Amino acid sequence: VSESIIDEWLEGESQLNDEQAKLMLNLKYLTEVLEFHIFPDQIRQWLVGNNPHLKFASPIDVLALKGMLAVLPAVEALIDGSIA
């Protein structure tokens, strides 16, 4: 979503729909898991970077399009330290 929409959410001018709320909860959960394994400043880079465990798609795109279960192989690979 655009930054203006995020500003509206933060200012209470509009609310998340059910799909957006689910995605935000999944993203929050994912970032909290990642905080145990990589530095906070690396999380954004990991989320938007091309990931070989996701056929070179970015984890954030896979999360948005296919859901949390589709991102888990990349998370597991990160935790295990494996390289595709």
QUIHU-V790828 format. One record per pair of residues at least 4 apart in sequence whose C-alpha atoms are under 6 Angstrom apart, sorted by sequence separation. I is the first residue (numbers start at 1). J is the second residue. D is the distance in Angstrom with one decimal. If there is no record, write none. Layout:
I,J,D
I,J,D
This chain:
8,12,6.0
16,20,5.5
34,38,6.0
45,49,5.7
52,56,4.5
59,63,6.0
62,66,5.4
63,67,4.4
66,70,6.0
77,81,5.8
8,13,4.9
9,14,5.3
16,21,5.5
35,40,6.0
51,56,4.4
63,68,5.5
77,82,5.1
8,14,5.6
9,15,5.6
50,56,4.6
51,57,5.7
50,57,5.0
51,58,5.7
50,58,4.6
49,58,5.1
48,58,5.1
47,59,5.0
48,60,5.9
47,60,5.2
53,74,5.2
52,84,5.8
